[in-house]
Amino acid sequence: MARTYGPWSRRLFLVGISATALALGIPLAKAQETIKVGLVAALSGQSAKSGEAIIRGLSVAIDEVNAAGGVNGKKLELVSRDDESNPGKGLLAARELVQREKVAVLFGGLDTPVSLAIVPFVNQAKVPFIGVWAAGTNITRNGAADNYVFRVSAVDAFVGEALVDYALDKKSAKAPGMILINNPWGESNEHALNDALKARDLKAVGVEKFETNDVDVVPQLTRLKQSGADALFLVANVAPSSQVVKSLERMGWNVPVVSHWGPSGGRFTELAGPRGEDVHFIQTYTFTDELSPKADKLLTALKAKYPINSLADVMPATGIANAYDALHLAALAMAKAGSNDGTAIRDALYQIDSYDGLIKTYEKPFSPENHDALGAKDYIFTHFVKGEIIPLER
């Protein structure tokens, strides 16, 4: 038989909750009145700088939302977990944030393999998962009949189109080759690049793969050179990208390199050497000397909150910007939903009409048919100059 509790028992129960909260050092008002949002990202290792950028973008946006009264009167609270770029650890972190921390929205970090490991879980748990970095096309286009995965970031399908257009139109490439990291992210980009080349009536002269820990990719690059490649599409994160550049230097092969945004994630030019400045790569946003009022306000807030002395200290800006805009879009949806119910928040994301963001003004950013807020026209090409990411022409 079910046990019933009288008024006195309920009062003791509430007192117990209060005592527990105080014992843990948690103010009772905070325990009752905050809405938790979660982040799973690489916060250590080679990609730690990118993870830090994501946290900074989310944190400043949360400060702005809370200063304006929160979401329906409740303050937002960020709870983050380090996935160490490991899919298994990322999935465990996502489970903890959803099941134990009860986050209303989960934000995703850097690596496509990690995000792909989380996708089935969040769709089953019916918790909105908003990607702010990983670009694998099938993260959002995951085939789920009931899809809870969104993104404010690059999408490989669109990146392939942008990289091909840039190499052909700006670098006069006629026989491009590919040098890709050997993982699902590299595979996603191989498909995207092949599709984009086909649309321009071209084929790659060669496709080479390499591993994250490879310190010499001269054999793969030699095959591409012998195939007549006059430009290279590069897809890899910071450290492996730097090995490609150093291998090119050892070969003395001065071929144009057009890259996904992997080099932006950390100490690329320090690892790759001066030749790293010749690599042109995409971004969704950069801080420059001429800032919009919104960007100037964000940069001022970043300087007040973190040790920032120059624009080199706010890179990769794309991580900050993606996360900042994503949090504000999520806050609009949570306010519209009026509850922490995942399905209500998911459906409210579809109902956002317009938001004047940092990267762009978002008009109907999401729909049941489209879970990606950014498209091919939202990318800019950049390169490193003395440690800063500087935009090339749009």
Secondary structure, DSSP 8 states (H G I E B T S, - for coil): ------HHHHHHHHHHHHHHHHHTT--HHHHHHEEEEEEEE--SGGGHHHHHHHHHHHHHHHHHHHHTT-BTTBEEEEEEEE-TT-HHHHHHHHHIIIIIS--SEEEE-S-HHHHHHHHHHHHHHT--EEESS---HHHHS---SS--EEESS--HHHHHHHHHHHHHHHS--SSEEEEEESSHHHHHHHHHHHHHHHHTT---S-EEEE-TT-S--HHHHHHHHHTT-SEEEEE--HHHHHHHHHHHHHHT----EEE-SGGGGS-HHHHH-GGGGG-EEEES----SS--HHHHHHHHHHHHHS---SGGGG-SHHHHHHHHHHHHHHHHHHHHH-S--HHHHHHHHHT--EEE-SS-EEES--BTTB-BS--GGG-EEEEEETTEEEE---
